[in-house]
Amino acid sequence: MRRWFLAVLALATLSGCATSWVVDSNVQSFSRLSTVPPGATYRFERLPSQQAGAGDAAQRQLEAMAAPALERAGLKLDEAAPRYTVLVGARVTTTLSPWADPWLRGGWGGWGPGWGPGWGPRFHGGYAGYGGWGPGYYRYGGFGPMPLADNPWYDREVSVVLRELPSNTVVYETRAQNDGPYTSSAAILPVMFDAALQGFPNPPQGVRRVDIPLAPRQPQP
């Protein structure tokens, strides 16, 4: 999970060309289903905290992110005549980058030759597709582009719980976890829902890794 695509970042930063990157998720799923009828219907379920005010708005956004993945898994949204209910959740926390290195704070480039005194060439924001690579500066030289110590690192998790009606029995549960420096949850969370639902309704057992390429936003003319 915690990998830094140095070559891709360097090429995207230096050339300004559009590229793509991979959302890699650790996924674990539990199923009591063997088959699901084609076009099986569902409605979204909400907890009390998700039914009013800011909680309602946030949950609507999350449901909009999850709906395309649910449709690709063979489930059709039908609030009037659902066969299942679906409860979706997400968590995003910010921590210190695991690449933080206080030696990169100054001097002549720390490890290895730089491109001049201080930091040498500076790049703000890195690759700018889908929210870029996060705030801060990168130094290219020595061992390649590296984030400064105060660059954030994002831990994300999405979950889907499927209940069969009218019994409200949980028949499918799945989670996907991803971490990295990418700032745009609006672009990443929908891809993670796709990862979480891969293999539905007969997913592999245990924790598995699911990689899904995410095309970049094209540069503006």
C-alpha positions in Angstrom: 0.0 0.0 0.0 2.6 2.6 1.0 4.4 2.9 -2.2 5.7 6.0 -3.9 5.6 6.0 -7.7 8.8 8.1 -8.1 9.2 7.6 -11.8 5.6 8.4 -12.6 5.7 11.5 -10.4 9.0 12.7 -11.9 7.8 12.3 -15.5 4.4 14.0 -14.8 6.0 16.8 -12.9 8.8 17.5 -15.4 6.9 17.0 -18.6 3.5 18.2 -17.6 1.9 15.3 -19.5 -1.3 13.6 -18.4 -0.8 10.1 -16.9 -2.8 7.7 -14.8 -2.3 6.1 -11.5 -3.6 3.1 -9.6 -5.9 3.1 -6.5 -4.7 0.0 -4.7 -7.1 -1.3 -2.0 -7.0 -4.1 0.6 -10.5 -5.7 0.4 -12.2 -8.2 2.6 -15.7 -9.5 2.0 -18.2 -11.8 3.7 -21.1 -13.3 1.8 -24.1 -15.5 2.6 -25.3 -15.3 -1.0 -24.6 -17.8 -3.8 -26.4 -15.9 -6.6 -28.3 -12.7 -7.0 -31.2 -12.3 -9.5 -30.3 -10.1 -12.4 -31.5 -6.5 -11.7 -32.0 -7.2 -8.0 -33.4 -4.0 -6.4 -32.2 -2.2 -3.3 -32.8 1.0 -1.3 -30.3 2.9 0.8 -30.4 2.4 4.6 -29.4 5.2 6.9 -28.5 5.4 10.6 -30.2 8.1 12.7 -27.1 10.3 12.6 -27.3 10.2 8.8 -30.9 11.4 8.4 -30.7 15.1 9.2 -28.6 18.2 8.7 -25.0 17.8 7.7 -25.2 14.0 8.3 -27.9 13.7 5.6 -26.0 15.8 3.1 -22.8 13.8 3.6 -24.6 10.5 3.3 -26.3 11.6 0.1 -22.9 12.4 -1.4 -21.5 9.0 -0.3 -24.5 7.2 -1.7 -24.0 9.0 -5.0 -20.4 7.7 -5.0 -21.4 4.1 -4.3 -24.4 3.9 -6.6 -22.4 3.3 -9.9 -20.4 0.5 -8.3 -23.6 -1.1 -6.9 -25.1 -1.0 -10.4 -22.0 -2.5 -12.0 -22.3 -5.3 -9.4 -25.8 -6.1 -10.6 -28.0 -4.1 -8.1 -30.6 -1.6 -9.2 -31.7 1.3 -7.1 -35.5 1.1 -6.4 -36.7 2.9 -3.3 -40.3 1.7 -4.0 -39.8 -2.0 -4.3 -36.4 -3.0 -2.9 -35.3 -6.6 -2.3 -32.3 -5.4 -0.2 -31.2 -2.5 1.8 -27.7 -1.1 1.4 -25.8 0.8 4.1 -22.6 2.5 2.9 -20.0 4.1 5.0 -16.6 5.8 4.6 -13.8 7.0 6.9 -11.0 9.4 5.9 -8.2 10.2 8.4 -5.0 12.3 7.9 -1.7 11.3 9.4 1.9 12.3 9.0 3.5 11.0 5.8 5.6 7.9 6.3 8.1 9.5 4.0 8.7 12.4 6.4 12.4 13.1 6.8 13.6 16.0 8.9 16.9 16.0 6.9 15.0 17.2 3.9 14.2 20.5 5.6 17.3 22.4 4.4 21.0 22.3 3.6 22.3 21.2 0.3 19.9 18.5 -0.6 20.4 16.0 2.3 21.3 12.7 0.8 23.2 13.0 -2.5 23.8 16.0 -4.8 21.1 18.5 -5.3 20.6 21.0 -8.1 21.9 24.0 -6.3 21.9 25.6 -2.8 19.0 25.1 -0.5 16.3 22.9 -2.1 17.2 23.3 -5.7 14.3 23.1 -8.2 10.9 23.2 -6.5 7.6 21.8 -7.7 4.4 22.8 -6.0 1.7 20.2 -5.8 3.3 17.6 -8.0 1.0 16.0 -10.5 -2.3 17.9 -10.6 -4.7 15.2 -11.7 -7.8 14.6 -9.4 -6.6 16.9 -6.7 -2.9 16.5 -7.3 -0.4 14.8 -4.9 -1.2 16.9 -1.9 0.1 20.2 -0.6 3.7 21.0 -0.2 6.9 20.9 -2.2 8.9 18.1 -3.7 12.7 18.1 -4.3 13.9 16.2 -7.4 17.6 15.1 -7.0 19.5 12.7 -4.8 17.1 9.7 -4.6 14.2 11.4 -6.5 11.1 13.4 -5.6 10.3 13.3 -1.9 7.6 15.0 0.2 8.5 17.4 3.0 7.9 16.2 6.6 4.7 18.1 6.9 3.0 16.5 3.9 -0.2 14.6 4.9 -0.9 11.0 4.3 -4.5 9.9 3.9 -6.0 6.6 5.3 -9.4 5.8 3.7 -11.9 3.0 4.2 -15.3 2.3 2.6 -17.8 -0.2 3.6 -21.0 -1.8 2.2 -23.5 -3.8 4.2 -26.3 -5.6 2.3 -29.5 -6.7 4.1 -32.2 -8.9 2.7 -35.8 -7.8 3.1 -38.1 -8.3 4.9 -36.0 -10.1 7.5 -33.2 -7.5 7.6 -30.7 -10.3 7.6 -27.1 -9.2 6.7 -26.2 -11.2 3.6 -23.1 -9.3 2.4 -20.5 -7.2 4.1 -17.4 -5.8 2.5 -14.7 -3.2 3.2 -11.9 -1.7 1.2 -8.9 0.2 2.7 -6.4 2.5 0.9 -3.7 4.9 2.0 -1.6 7.4 0.2 -0.7 11.0 -0.4 -3.5 11.7 -2.9 -5.8 14.5 -1.7 -9.1 14.0 -3.6 -11.5 11.7 -1.7 -14.2 12.7 -4.3 -12.1 10.8 -7.0 -10.8 8.0 -4.9 -13.8 6.8 -2.8 -16.0 5.8 -5.9 -13.1 3.6 -7.1 -12.8 2.1 -3.7 -16.5 1.1 -3.8 -15.8 -0.7 -7.1 -12.9 -2.5 -5.4 -15.0 -3.4 -2.4 -17.7 -5.0 -4.6 -15.4 -6.9 -6.9 -16.4 -10.6 -6.9 -19.9 -9.9 -5.7 -21.7 -12.1 -4.6 -19.0 -14.8 -4.4 -15.8 -13.0 -3.4 -12.5 -14.7 -2.6 -11.9 -15.5 1.1 -9.5 -13.5 3.2 -7.9 -10.1 2.5 -7.0 -9.5 -1.1 -5.6 -6.6 -3.0 -7.6 -4.9 -5.8 -5.9 -2.5 -8.1 -8.0 -0.2 -10.3 -6.4 2.4 -12.6 -7.8 5.9 -12.3 -7.5 8.1 -15.4 -6.2 11.6 -14.7 -8.1 14.8 -15.3 -7.0 16.1 -18.6 -5.0 19.4 -18.6 -6.9 22.5 -19.4 -6.0 24.2 -22.8 
